[in-house]
Amino acid sequence: MPEVGEMAPDFELKSNLEKDKKVRLSDFRGKNNVVIAFYPLAWTPV
């Protein structure tokens, strides 16, 4: 698990802006700030 201040590990997700496109965290390294938010169970019927 990364500690506060450490670089986040690279990962890839499907884009929500373009169909069949994938986005990697490393695509933004050194270009833009990135905020990663995780909401457990946010879109589930629980």
N, C-alpha and C positions, 0 to 999 in steps of 0.2 A: 504494500500500500504506500503510495507517495505521501511524503510529509509536506506540510505547509511550506511553500516557497520552492519546492522541487518542480522540475518540468514534468508535465503530464505525459503519460505514455501515448504513443501514436495509436489511432484507431480509425476505422472507416465506417460510415453510415450512409444509408440511402438519402439522397437529397429530397427535401420536400418542395423544392422549387422547380426541378427539372426531372421528368420521368426517365427512368433507367440510368440516372447519373448517380455516382457515389462521390462523397466528399470525405477527405482525410483531414485530420487535425493538423498534420504537418503542412498542408496546403496554405495555412494561415500563419505559420511560424515566421516571425520577423516582419509580417505585413500588417496584421490587424490584431486587436485584442479580442480574446474569445472568452465567453462566459459559458461554463458548462453547468447546467441545472438538471437535477434528477428528482423526480417526484414519484416515489413508489406508490403504486396503485392509483395514479391520477386518472388513467383512462380505462379503468377496469370496473366491472359491475359490483365490486365488493363493497 
